[in-house]
Each structure stands twice: as C-alpha cells, then as structure tokens.
Amino acid sequence: MGIVLKLERIPVNIGLGVCLGMVPLVAYNYAAGNRGRMRRFVDLARIAILAFSCACVALFWVFARPIVGAFIEDEETVRLGARFLRGRCFALPFMMIGYHIVNTMNAVDRGKVSFPLDNGGVCMIY
C-alpha cells in the first residue's frame, strides 16, 4: 500500500500544482471584472487536470504490475500492489475535480464555501 500511495502522489501533486497555479490568474481576472478570461483559465485548468488524471488512470490500469514491480520484487506483493493501484487510481479524476473546485472558490473570494470541500487542509482557506 505504501508503494501505491507514493505512486498516486505523483499525479495528485501535478494536478494540485495546476490548480494552485490557476489561482492567481483566476483571482486577478475576477478582481478586474474580466469574467470571460477568468472562465477560460478555469476551463483550461479543469480540462488539463481531467485529461492528465484520466491518462494516469489508463497508465496505472494497464501497467500496474510493471510499475509496482519496479519498486519491489516479491511476486505476491507485486500482485497485491497492482490490485491496490488499479483500485485507487479511479479516484484520481474525482480528487482533481475537488481540488479544482476548492481552488476556484478560493480564487473568487468564496473560501467559506470551499471549506467543507477542502481535503484535509490541502488548500489554503482565505
């Protein structure tokens, strides 16, 4: 399970980086009243994180055994790790959407609305 959680953190951290990177762009355009441009940044970030997380789901599903096997040689552990990885990888797109919503709400001064959506304090609440 430790291997699976570490593997899962790679796409999660990249997706979170995209979400955090969009915050200043969305906030500046929101404050300037440029809602069209703000919406394009939000849409682009959402499409990027969903495409990336779906690609990771496909990679983790297809190559679960070789990926886990790269970290450990015990066949039973590789078998179980591949099974766990296949099971956990389907949460990636949903996690990314959660991060996206929380960061979008924070960028448009709706931190109190995003507070219940926050995943364990990953995103800063203003």
Secondary structure, DSSP 8 states (H G I E B T S, - for coil): -HHHHHHHHHHHHHHHHHHHHHHHHHHHHHHHT-HHHHHHHHHHHHHHHHHHHHHHHHHHHHTHHHHHHTT---HHHHHHHHHHHHHHGGGHHHHHHHHHHHHHHHHTT-HHHHGGG-STT-S---
